[in-house]
């Protein structure tokens, strides 16, 4: 598994965008992120988080609890399929955070390519999941590769 990495980008005002990638495991030290000095609201881009193990889930839950205790507002954007799975099975995985968008997984049987496409979950956005898309690699047909209901159930 790839270690968790992140990079922090400044958003307007005090807000910060934190782009995470890799695997969330017991080795992920999220404390540094929970105590970002001087930063306001946090937005976590989770598209690149491809794995999370049971110890990682525990670390993440501690992390979002620390954010709540520090009264920091945060949101989760571009949640990867691995993150969506946890959001659906672990009640307090999102803590006080909002889920703004998810990444929909598509699979092409012709070239075995996998593509993630973003879906907006903010109020008023269309939550329609297209079953099939043209494959950007081979021109074949990619199919949605998961249970649609698990991607649209979050309110933000
Ligand atoms: Zn293809």
Backbone and ligand atoms as CSV (ligand in chain L), in Angstrom:
chain,resi,resn,atom,element,x,y,z
A,1,UNK,N,N,0.845,-1.194,0.000
A,1,UNK,CA,C,0.000,0.000,0.000
A,1,UNK,C,C,0.881,1.244,0.000
A,2,UNK,N,N,0.434,2.250,-0.719
A,2,UNK,CA,C,1.155,3.524,-0.721
A,2,UNK,C,C,0.856,4.298,0.543
A,3,UNK,N,N,1.895,4.886,1.125
A,3,UNK,CA,C,1.660,5.706,2.306
A,3,UNK,C,C,0.783,6.902,1.966
A,4,UNK,N,N,0.076,7.349,2.979
A,4,UNK,CA,C,-0.769,8.523,2.793
A,4,UNK,C,C,0.100,9.770,2.613
A,5,UNK,N,N,-0.252,10.542,1.612
A,5,UNK,CA,C,0.422,11.827,1.404
A,5,UNK,C,C,-0.637,12.903,1.272
A,6,UNK,N,N,-0.238,14.126,1.552
A,6,UNK,CA,C,-1.184,15.208,1.305
A,6,UNK,C,C,-0.455,16.467,0.920
A,7,UNK,N,N,-1.160,17.313,0.196
A,7,UNK,CA,C,-0.639,18.647,-0.041
A,7,UNK,C,C,-1.750,19.654,0.242
A,8,UNK,N,N,-1.315,20.799,0.734
A,8,UNK,CA,C,-2.267,21.784,1.225
A,8,UNK,C,C,-2.268,22.992,0.316
A,9,UNK,N,N,-3.445,23.367,-0.150
A,9,UNK,CA,C,-3.562,24.546,-1.003
A,9,UNK,C,C,-4.426,25.581,-0.312
A,10,UNK,N,N,-4.061,26.823,-0.516
A,10,UNK,CA,C,-4.822,27.897,0.090
A,10,UNK,C,C,-6.053,28.219,-0.741
A,11,UNK,N,N,-7.197,28.329,-0.069
A,11,UNK,CA,C,-8.424,28.760,-0.733
A,11,UNK,C,C,-8.676,30.201,-0.311
A,12,UNK,N,N,-9.641,30.869,-0.936
A,12,UNK,CA,C,-9.918,32.252,-0.524
A,12,UNK,C,C,-10.149,32.352,0.985
A,13,UNK,N,N,-9.663,33.408,1.589
A,13,UNK,CA,C,-9.820,33.596,3.029
A,13,UNK,C,C,-8.908,32.642,3.783
A,14,UNK,N,N,-9.421,32.107,4.887
A,14,UNK,CA,C,-8.611,31.229,5.727
A,14,UNK,C,C,-8.764,29.764,5.355
A,15,UNK,N,N,-9.644,29.468,4.418
A,15,UNK,CA,C,-9.940,28.076,4.102
A,15,UNK,C,C,-8.757,27.393,3.429
A,16,UNK,N,N,-8.663,26.088,3.615
A,16,UNK,CA,C,-7.585,25.309,3.007
A,16,UNK,C,C,-8.175,24.080,2.317
A,17,UNK,N,N,-7.593,23.780,1.169
A,17,UNK,CA,C,-7.917,22.538,0.487
A,17,UNK,C,C,-6.780,21.562,0.754
A,18,UNK,N,N,-7.117,20.394,1.304
A,18,UNK,CA,C,-6.112,19.375,1.594
A,18,UNK,C,C,-6.351,18.200,0.648
A,19,UNK,N,N,-5.412,17.979,-0.252
A,19,UNK,CA,C,-5.554,16.906,-1.237
A,19,UNK,C,C,-4.802,15.678,-0.731
A,20,UNK,N,N,-5.560,14.630,-0.393
A,20,UNK,CA,C,-4.950,13.419,0.156
A,20,UNK,C,C,-4.849,12.350,-0.913
A,21,UNK,N,N,-3.788,11.534,-0.820
A,21,UNK,CA,C,-3.671,10.412,-1.745
A,21,UNK,C,C,-2.925,9.269,-1.074
A,22,UNK,N,N,-3.168,8.050,-1.577
A,22,UNK,CA,C,-2.535,6.865,-1.012
A,22,UNK,C,C,-3.487,6.108,-0.109
A,23,UNK,N,N,-2.921,5.398,0.863
A,23,UNK,CA,C,-3.723,4.547,1.742
A,23,UNK,C,C,-3.778,5.132,3.150
A,24,UNK,N,N,-4.946,5.060,3.768
A,24,UNK,CA,C,-5.070,5.470,5.172
A,24,UNK,C,C,-4.935,4.212,6.026
A,25,UNK,N,N,-3.853,4.161,6.787
A,25,UNK,CA,C,-3.581,3.006,7.651
A,25,UNK,C,C,-3.170,3.522,9.023
A,26,UNK,N,N,-2.698,2.588,9.885
A,26,UNK,CA,C,-2.217,2.988,11.211
A,26,UNK,C,C,-0.985,3.895,11.106
A,27,UNK,N,N,-0.338,3.922,9.929
A,27,UNK,CA,C,0.845,4.766,9.747
A,27,UNK,C,C,0.505,6.212,9.374
A,28,UNK,N,N,-0.758,6.461,9.094
A,28,UNK,CA,C,-1.150,7.812,8.693
A,28,UNK,C,C,-1.198,8.709,9.929
A,29,UNK,N,N,-0.363,9.709,9.958
A,29,UNK,CA,C,-0.349,10.619,11.101
A,29,UNK,C,C,-1.194,11.840,10.772
A,30,UNK,N,N,-2.450,11.775,11.161
A,30,UNK,CA,C,-3.393,12.827,10.789
A,30,UNK,C,C,-3.414,13.973,11.795
A,31,UNK,N,N,-2.645,13.812,12.892
A,31,UNK,CA,C,-2.682,14.866,13.918
A,31,UNK,C,C,-2.219,16.213,13.381
A,32,UNK,N,N,-1.202,16.152,12.509
A,32,UNK,CA,C,-0.668,17.393,11.940
A,32,UNK,C,C,-1.759,18.143,11.183
A,33,UNK,N,N,-2.633,17.377,10.552
A,33,UNK,CA,C,-3.708,17.993,9.776
A,33,UNK,C,C,-4.783,18.591,10.669
A,34,UNK,N,N,-5.027,17.933,11.808
A,34,UNK,CA,C,-6.088,18.399,12.703
A,34,UNK,C,C,-5.712,19.719,13.351
A,35,UNK,N,N,-4.413,20.025,13.379
A,35,UNK,CA,C,-3.988,21.221,14.111
A,35,UNK,C,C,-3.360,22.264,13.194
A,36,UNK,N,N,-3.764,22.290,11.933
A,36,UNK,CA,C,-3.248,23.294,11.004
A,36,UNK,C,C,-3.449,24.702,11.558
A,37,UNK,N,N,-2.336,25.336,11.920
A,37,UNK,CA,C,-2.463,26.650,12.554
A,37,UNK,C,C,-2.958,27.718,11.595
A,38,UNK,N,N,-3.819,28.542,12.105
A,38,UNK,CA,C,-4.232,29.706,11.335
A,38,UNK,C,C,-5.221,29.431,10.232
A,39,UNK,N,N,-5.493,28.169,9.974
A,39,UNK,CA,C,-6.401,27.852,8.878
A,39,UNK,C,C,-7.843,27.841,9.364
A,40,UNK,N,N,-8.761,28.189,8.481
A,40,UNK,CA,C,-10.182,28.159,8.808
A,40,UNK,C,C,-10.791,26.839,8.404
A,41,UNK,N,N,-11.843,26.908,7.618
A,41,UNK,CA,C,-12.535,25.696,7.202
A,41,UNK,C,C,-11.621,24.824,6.341
A,42,UNK,N,N,-11.786,23.529,6.483
A,42,UNK,CA,C,-10.957,22.586,5.737
A,42,UNK,C,C,-11.808,21.820,4.736
A,43,UNK,N,N,-11.224,21.633,3.570
A,43,UNK,CA,C,-11.879,20.856,2.540
A,43,UNK,C,C,-10.931,19.715,2.177
A,44,UNK,N,N,-11.371,18.488,2.358
A,44,UNK,CA,C,-10.507,17.340,2.071
A,44,UNK,C,C,-10.880,16.732,0.732
A,45,UNK,N,N,-9.935,16.745,-0.187
A,45,UNK,CA,C,-10.146,16.103,-1.479
A,45,UNK,C,C,-9.646,14.662,-1.367
A,46,UNK,N,N,-10.578,13.704,-1.475
A,46,UNK,CA,C,-10.252,12.311,-1.183
A,46,UNK,C,C,-10.251,11.412,-2.419
A,47,UNK,N,N,-10.206,12.020,-3.599
A,47,UNK,CA,C,-10.238,11.231,-4.837
A,47,UNK,C,C,-9.064,10.253,-4.913
A,48,UNK,N,N,-7.906,10.654,-4.361
A,48,UNK,CA,C,-6.705,9.837,-4.498
A,48,UNK,C,C,-6.509,8.812,-3.390
A,49,UNK,N,N,-7.450,8.744,-2.453
A,49,UNK,CA,C,-7.325,7.748,-1.381
A,49,UNK,C,C,-7.895,6.431,-1.887
A,50,UNK,N,N,-7.010,5.497,-2.219
A,50,UNK,CA,C,-7.494,4.283,-2.867
A,50,UNK,C,C,-7.707,3.120,-1.915
A,51,UNK,N,N,-7.168,3.225,-0.700
A,51,UNK,CA,C,-7.379,2.150,0.271
A,51,UNK,C,C,-7.486,2.732,1.666
A,52,UNK,N,N,-8.224,2.002,2.516
A,52,UNK,CA,C,-8.261,2.358,3.928
A,52,UNK,C,C,-8.503,1.068,4.690
A,53,UNK,N,N,-7.609,0.724,5.617
A,53,UNK,CA,C,-7.801,-0.530,6.356
A,53,UNK,C,C,-8.483,-0.234,7.695
A,54,UNK,N,N,-8.707,-1.289,8.484
A,54,UNK,CA,C,-9.500,-1.096,9.700
A,54,UNK,C,C,-8.797,-0.171,10.687
A,55,UNK,N,N,-7.462,-0.252,10.758
A,55,UNK,CA,C,-6.735,0.679,11.626
A,55,UNK,C,C,-6.845,2.098,11.085
A,56,UNK,N,N,-6.835,2.230,9.780
A,56,UNK,CA,C,-6.983,3.537,9.159
A,56,UNK,C,C,-8.340,4.146,9.455
A,57,UNK,N,N,-9.369,3.310,9.465
A,57,UNK,CA,C,-10.711,3.796,9.801
A,57,UNK,C,C,-10.705,4.376,11.213
A,58,UNK,N,N,-10.027,3.668,12.127
A,58,UNK,CA,C,-9.963,4.144,13.516
A,58,UNK,C,C,-9.227,5.489,13.582
A,59,UNK,N,N,-8.105,5.587,12.861
A,59,UNK,CA,C,-7.350,6.845,12.823
A,59,UNK,C,C,-8.223,7.988,12.291
A,60,UNK,N,N,-8.964,7.694,11.236
A,60,UNK,CA,C,-9.792,8.717,10.604
A,60,UNK,C,C,-10.890,9.193,11.558
A,61,UNK,N,N,-11.512,8.237,12.270
A,61,UNK,CA,C,-12.586,8.606,13.196
A,61,UNK,C,C,-12.040,9.474,14.329
A,62,UNK,N,N,-10.834,9.126,14.834
A,62,UNK,CA,C,-10.191,9.997,15.840
A,62,UNK,C,C,-9.956,11.383,15.270
A,63,UNK,N,N,-9.526,11.403,14.035
A,63,UNK,CA,C,-9.204,12.654,13.357
A,63,UNK,C,C,-10.444,13.550,13.246
A,64,UNK,N,N,-11.552,13.009,12.738
A,64,UNK,CA,C,-12.737,13.862,12.575
A,64,UNK,C,C,-13.319,14.258,13.940
A,65,UNK,N,N,-13.080,13.417,14.949
A,65,UNK,CA,C,-13.526,13.782,16.292
A,65,UNK,C,C,-12.709,14.974,16.810
A,66,UNK,N,N,-11.395,14.948,16.551
A,66,UNK,CA,C,-10.551,16.082,16.965
A,66,UNK,C,C,-10.983,17.374,16.274
A,67,UNK,N,N,-11.345,17.245,15.002
A,67,UNK,CA,C,-11.819,18.439,14.279
A,67,UNK,C,C,-13.085,18.989,14.915
A,68,UNK,N,N,-13.989,18.092,15.306
A,68,UNK,CA,C,-15.238,18.523,15.937
A,68,UNK,C,C,-14.951,19.184,17.279
A,69,UNK,N,N,-14.038,18.595,18.057
A,69,UNK,CA,C,-13.699,19.155,19.368
A,69,UNK,C,C,-13.074,20.539,19.226
A,70,UNK,N,N,-12.321,20.731,18.147
A,70,UNK,CA,C,-11.676,22.023,17.904
A,70,UNK,C,C,-12.642,22.983,17.210
A,71,UNK,N,N,-13.871,22.519,16.992
A,71,UNK,CA,C,-14.893,23.358,16.384
A,71,UNK,C,C,-14.509,23.819,14.974
A,72,UNK,N,N,-13.851,22.949,14.248
A,72,UNK,CA,C,-13.440,23.281,12.883
A,72,UNK,C,C,-14.445,22.685,11.909
A,73,UNK,N,N,-14.916,23.509,10.996
A,73,UNK,CA,C,-15.828,22.949,10.010
A,73,UNK,C,C,-15.008,22.358,8.870
A,74,UNK,N,N,-15.498,21.274,8.339
A,74,UNK,CA,C,-14.783,20.649,7.226
A,74,UNK,C,C,-15.771,19.952,6.302
A,75,UNK,N,N,-15.313,19.732,5.090
A,75,UNK,CA,C,-16.127,18.999,4.132
A,75,UNK,C,C,-15.249,18.007,3.385
A,76,UNK,N,N,-15.899,17.000,2.821
A,76,UNK,CA,C,-15.204,15.962,2.080
A,76,UNK,C,C,-15.640,16.060,0.627
A,77,UNK,N,N,-14.681,16.228,-0.275
A,77,UNK,CA,C,-15.021,16.355,-1.689
A,77,UNK,C,C,-14.339,15.238,-2.475
A,78,UNK,N,N,-14.947,14.884,-3.600
A,78,UNK,CA,C,-14.396,13.859,-4.501
A,78,UNK,C,C,-14.102,12.558,-3.755
A,79,UNK,N,N,-15.024,12.128,-2.898
A,79,UNK,CA,C,-14.793,10.907,-2.120
A,79,UNK,C,C,-14.620,9.706,-3.045
A,80,UNK,N,N,-13.509,9.004,-2.902
A,80,UNK,CA,C,-13.212,7.847,-3.750
A,80,UNK,C,C,-14.132,6.685,-3.370
A,81,UNK,N,N,-14.226,5.653,-4.218
A,81,UNK,CA,C,-15.041,4.479,-3.855
A,81,UNK,C,C,-14.651,3.879,-2.504
A,82,UNK,N,N,-13.347,3.868,-2.170
A,82,UNK,CA,C,-12.918,3.328,-0.870
A,82,UNK,C,C,-13.503,4.140,0.279
A,83,UNK,N,N,-13.562,5.460,0.105
A,83,UNK,CA,C,-14.121,6.336,1.142
A,83,UNK,C,C,-15.646,6.180,1.200
A,84,UNK,N,N,-16.279,6.098,0.034
A,84,UNK,CA,C,-17.741,5.942,-0.009
A,84,UNK,C,C,-18.163,4.669,0.727
A,85,UNK,N,N,-17.383,3.596,0.549
A,85,UNK,CA,C,-17.683,2.341,1.234
A,85,UNK,C,C,-17.702,2.546,2.745
A,86,UNK,N,N,-16.731,3.289,3.265
A,86,UNK,CA,C,-16.682,3.539,4.710
A,86,UNK,C,C,-17.824,4.450,5.148
A,87,UNK,N,N,-18.130,5.450,4.346
A,87,UNK,CA,C,-19.216,6.374,4.690
A,87,UNK,C,C,-20.534,5.613,4.824
A,88,UNK,N,N,-20.687,4.561,4.036
A,88,UNK,CA,C,-21.919,3.787,4.073
A,88,UNK,C,C,-21.981,2.782,5.211
A,89,UNK,N,N,-20.816,2.366,5.703
A,89,UNK,CA,C,-20.829,1.299,6.708
A,89,UNK,C,C,-20.491,1.790,8.112
A,90,UNK,N,N,-19.772,2.901,8.230
A,90,UNK,CA,C,-19.346,3.394,9.550
A,90,UNK,C,C,-20.093,4.695,9.836
A,91,UNK,N,N,-20.969,4.633,10.827
A,91,UNK,CA,C,-21.871,5.755,11.064
A,91,UNK,C,C,-21.135,7.072,11.332
A,92,UNK,N,N,-20.051,7.040,12.105
A,92,UNK,CA,C,-19.388,8.297,12.474
A,92,UNK,C,C,-18.149,8.584,11.634
A,93,UNK,N,N,-18.060,7.953,10.458
A,93,UNK,CA,C,-16.879,8.170,9.615
A,93,UNK,C,C,-16.777,9.616,9.143
A,94,UNK,N,N,-17.919,10.232,8.872
A,94,UNK,CA,C,-17.875,11.612,8.382
A,94,UNK,C,C,-17.869,12.626,9.519
A,95,UNK,N,N,-18.131,12.182,10.748
A,95,UNK,CA,C,-18.153,13.110,11.868
A,95,UNK,C,C,-19.128,14.246,11.610
A,96,UNK,N,N,-18.663,15.465,11.806
A,96,UNK,CA,C,-19.514,16.630,11.573
A,96,UNK,C,C,-19.320,17.192,10.161
A,97,UNK,N,N,-18.578,16.465,9.339
A,97,UNK,CA,C,-18.259,16.969,8.006
A,97,UNK,C,C,-19.385,16.782,7.001
A,98,UNK,N,N,-19.338,17.591,5.970
A,98,UNK,CA,C,-20.293,17.469,4.882
A,98,UNK,C,C,-19.651,16.707,3.733
A,99,UNK,N,N,-20.463,15.912,3.067
A,99,UNK,CA,C,-19.982,15.210,1.871
A,99,UNK,C,C,-20.466,15.991,0.659
A,100,UNK,N,N,-19.532,16.637,-0.032
A,100,UNK,CA,C,-19.896,17.538,-1.131
A,100,UNK,C,C,-19.955,16.855,-2.488
A,101,UNK,N,N,-19.077,15.896,-2.694
A,101,UNK,CA,C,-19.069,15.209,-3.989
A,101,UNK,C,C,-18.384,13.857,-3.853
A,102,UNK,N,N,-18.695,12.969,-4.775
A,102,UNK,CA,C,-18.113,11.624,-4.779
A,102,UNK,C,C,-17.527,11.346,-6.164
A,103,UNK,N,N,-16.701,10.316,-6.237
A,103,UNK,CA,C,-16.146,9.880,-7.517
A,103,UNK,C,C,-16.826,8.573,-7.921
A,104,UNK,N,N,-17.415,8.558,-9.105
A,104,UNK,CA,C,-18.116,7.366,-9.581
A,104,UNK,C,C,-17.142,6.469,-10.350
A,105,UNK,N,N,-17.091,5.177,-9.999
A,105,UNK,CA,C,-16.157,4.283,-10.692
A,105,UNK,C,C,-16.768,3.681,-11.959
A,106,UNK,N,N,-16.027,3.764,-13.048
A,106,UNK,CA,C,-16.436,3.126,-14.306
A,106,UNK,C,C,-15.340,2.170,-14.738
A,107,UNK,N,N,-15.791,1.055,-15.339
A,107,UNK,CA,C,-14.848,0.026,-15.756
A,107,UNK,C,C,-15.087,-0.311,-17.222
A,108,UNK,N,N,-14.003,-0.401,-17.993
A,108,UNK,CA,C,-14.101,-0.781,-19.396
A,108,UNK,C,C,-13.642,-2.223,-19.551
A,109,UNK,N,N,-14.551,-3.091,-19.996
A,109,UNK,CA,C,-14.209,-4.506,-20.148
A,109,UNK,C,C,-13.261,-4.726,-21.322
A,110,UNK,N,N,-13.294,-3.845,-22.316
A,110,UNK,CA,C,-12.446,-4.034,-23.508
A,110,UNK,C,C,-10.971,-3.827,-23.178
A,111,UNK,N,N,-10.645,-2.697,-22.515
A,111,UNK,CA,C,-9.227,-2.425,-22.244
A,111,UNK,C,C,-8.904,-2.555,-20.757
A,112,UNK,N,N,-9.879,-2.960,-19.972
A,112,UNK,CA,C,-9.725,-3.126,-18.521
A,112,UNK,C,C,-9.305,-1.842,-17.834
A,113,UNK,N,N,-9.695,-0.738,-18.434
A,113,UNK,CA,C,-9.373,0.546,-17.829
A,113,UNK,C,C,-10.387,0.924,-16.759
A,114,UNK,N,N,-9.922,1.655,-15.760
A,114,UNK,CA,C,-10.810,2.163,-14.718
A,114,UNK,C,C,-10.739,3.679,-14.713
A,115,UNK,N,N,-11.894,4.310,-14.646
A,115,UNK,CA,C,-11.945,5.768,-14.650
A,115,UNK,C,C,-12.879,6.219,-13.539
A,116,UNK,N,N,-12.512,7.288,-12.854
A,116,UNK,CA,C,-13.378,7.872,-11.837
A,116,UNK,C,C,-13.940,9.186,-12.366
A,117,UNK,N,N,-15.250,9.354,-12.217
A,117,UNK,CA,C,-15.884,10.591,-12.668
A,117,UNK,C,C,-16.565,11.278,-11.489
A,118,UNK,N,N,-16.369,12.588,-11.321
A,118,UNK,CA,C,-16.963,13.264,-10.161
A,118,UNK,C,C,-18.474,13.443,-10.282
A,119,UNK,N,N,-19.163,13.377,-9.150
A,119,UNK,CA,C,-20.588,13.714,-9.101
A,119,UNK,C,C,-20.825,14.668,-7.931
A,120,UNK,N,N,-21.439,15.790,-8.248
A,120,UNK,CA,C,-21.734,16.829,-7.268
A,120,UNK,C,C,-22.926,16.406,-6.401
A,121,UNK,N,N,-22.801,16.579,-5.082
A,121,UNK,CA,C,-23.912,16.228,-4.191
A,121,UNK,C,C,-24.472,17.448,-3.478
A,122,UNK,N,N,-24.050,18.630,-3.888
A,122,UNK,CA,C,-24.567,19.817,-3.218
A,122,UNK,C,C,-26.047,19.959,-3.552
A,123,UNK,N,N,-26.804,20.623,-2.663
A,123,UNK,CA,C,-28.239,20.727,-2.879
A,123,UNK,C,C,-28.565,21.311,-4.253
A,124,UNK,N,N,-29.521,20.706,-4.918
A,124,UNK,CA,C,-29.934,21.201,-6.219
A,124,UNK,C,C,-29.227,20.531,-7.388
A,125,UNK,N,N,-28.114,19.836,-7.105
A,125,UNK,CA,C,-27.387,19.171,-8.190
A,125,UNK,C,C,-28.114,17.897,-8.596
A,126,UNK,N,N,-28.016,17.566,-9.861
A,126,UNK,CA,C,-28.630,16.328,-10.346
A,126,UNK,C,C,-27.845,15.134,-9.817
A,127,UNK,N,N,-28.549,14.166,-9.238
A,127,UNK,CA,C,-27.854,12.999,-8.708
A,127,UNK,C,C,-28.123,11.792,-9.590
A,128,UNK,N,N,-27.951,11.993,-10.856
A,128,UNK,CA,C,-28.235,10.921,-11.787
A,128,UNK,C,C,-26.929,10.227,-12.161
A,129,UNK,N,N,-26.909,8.916,-12.028
A,129,UNK,CA,C,-25.720,8.153,-12.380
A,129,UNK,C,C,-25.946,7.488,-13.733
A,130,UNK,N,N,-25.113,7.850,-14.686
A,130,UNK,CA,C,-25.213,7.263,-16.025
A,130,UNK,C,C,-24.628,5.851,-15.984
A,131,UNK,N,N,-25.339,4.878,-16.557
A,131,UNK,CA,C,-24.880,3.479,-16.530
A,131,UNK,C,C,-23.651,3.245,-17.392
A,132,UNK,N,N,-23.623,3.921,-18.541
A,132,UNK,CA,C,-22.548,3.655,-19.500
A,132,UNK,C,C,-21.948,4.957,-20.016
A,133,UNK,N,N,-20.654,4.937,-20.250
A,133,UNK,CA,C,-19.946,6.085,-20.816
A,133,UNK,C,C,-18.955,5.570,-21.848
A,134,UNK,N,N,-18.615,6.382,-22.854
A,134,UNK,CA,C,-17.567,5.960,-23.771
A,134,UNK,C,C,-16.215,5.947,-23.067
A,135,UNK,N,N,-15.410,4.937,-23.363
A,135,UNK,CA,C,-14.093,4.820,-22.728
A,135,UNK,C,C,-13.129,5.805,-23.375
A,136,UNK,N,N,-12.473,6.649,-22.573
A,136,UNK,CA,C,-11.543,7.639,-23.133
A,136,UNK,C,C,-10.276,6.984,-23.701
A,137,UNK,N,N,-10.002,5.741,-23.318
A,137,UNK,CA,C,-8.774,5.077,-23.765
A,137,UNK,C,C,-8.966,4.331,-25.082
A,138,UNK,N,N,-10.019,3.473,-25.149
A,138,UNK,CA,C,-10.155,2.606,-26.325
A,138,UNK,C,C,-11.412,2.905,-27.133
A,139,UNK,N,N,-12.277,3.786,-26.625
A,139,UNK,CA,C,-13.494,4.094,-27.362
A,139,UNK,C,C,-14.604,3.077,-27.155
A,140,UNK,N,N,-14.337,2.054,-26.369
A,140,UNK,CA,C,-15.374,1.064,-26.039
A,140,UNK,C,C,-16.384,1.636,-25.059
A,141,UNK,N,N,-17.134,0.757,-24.425
A,141,UNK,CA,C,-18.152,1.206,-23.483
A,141,UNK,C,C,-17.729,0.885,-22.060
A,142,UNK,N,N,-17.692,1.930,-21.217
A,142,UNK,CA,C,-17.405,1.730,-19.803
A,142,UNK,C,C,-18.723,1.610,-19.065
A,143,UNK,N,N,-18.750,0.718,-18.070
A,143,UNK,CA,C,-19.961,0.567,-17.272
A,143,UNK,C,C,-19.720,1.003,-15.838
A,144,UNK,N,N,-20.780,1.561,-15.251
A,144,UNK,CA,C,-20.702,1.928,-13.834
A,144,UNK,C,C,-20.454,0.659,-13.026
A,145,UNK,N,N,-19.493,0.725,-12.114
A,145,UNK,CA,C,-18.942,-0.480,-11.521
A,145,UNK,C,C,-19.211,-0.600,-10.018
A,146,UNK,N,N,-20.394,-0.207,-9.580
A,146,UNK,CA,C,-20.696,-0.334,-8.146
A,146,UNK,C,C,-22.209,-0.231,-7.973
A,147,UNK,N,N,-22.669,-0.174,-6.729
A,147,UNK,CA,C,-24.104,-0.031,-6.475
A,147,UNK,C,C,-24.462,1.450,-6.443
A,148,UNK,N,N,-25.297,1.904,-7.406
A,148,UNK,CA,C,-25.602,3.341,-7.482
A,148,UNK,C,C,-26.127,3.922,-6.181
A,149,UNK,N,N,-26.952,3.162,-5.461
A,149,UNK,CA,C,-27.591,3.725,-4.270
A,149,UNK,C,C,-26.575,4.155,-3.227
A,150,UNK,N,N,-25.395,3.531,-3.218
A,150,UNK,CA,C,-24.424,3.889,-2.183
A,150,UNK,C,C,-23.744,5.227,-2.444
A,151,UNK,N,N,-23.910,5.758,-3.658
A,151,UNK,CA,C,-23.233,7.007,-4.001
A,151,UNK,C,C,-24.108,8.249,-3.891
A,152,UNK,N,N,-25.405,8.044,-3.770
A,152,UNK,CA,C,-26.302,9.204,-3.800
A,152,UNK,C,C,-26.965,9.454,-2.454
A,153,UNK,N,N,-26.627,8.633,-1.438
A,153,UNK,CA,C,-27.413,8.669,-0.207
A,153,UNK,C,C,-26.988,9.750,0.773
A,154,UNK,N,N,-25.915,10.477,0.458
A,154,UNK,CA,C,-25.433,11.478,1.432
A,154,UNK,C,C,-26.164,12.799,1.245
A,155,UNK,N,N,-26.576,13.380,2.344
A,155,UNK,CA,C,-27.100,14.740,2.247
A,155,UNK,C,C,-26.016,15.669,2.755
A,156,UNK,N,N,-25.921,16.833,2.167
A,156,UNK,CA,C,-24.828,17.729,2.585
A,156,UNK,C,C,-25.360,19.045,3.105
L,1,ZN,ZN,ZN,-11.518,0.993,-22.818
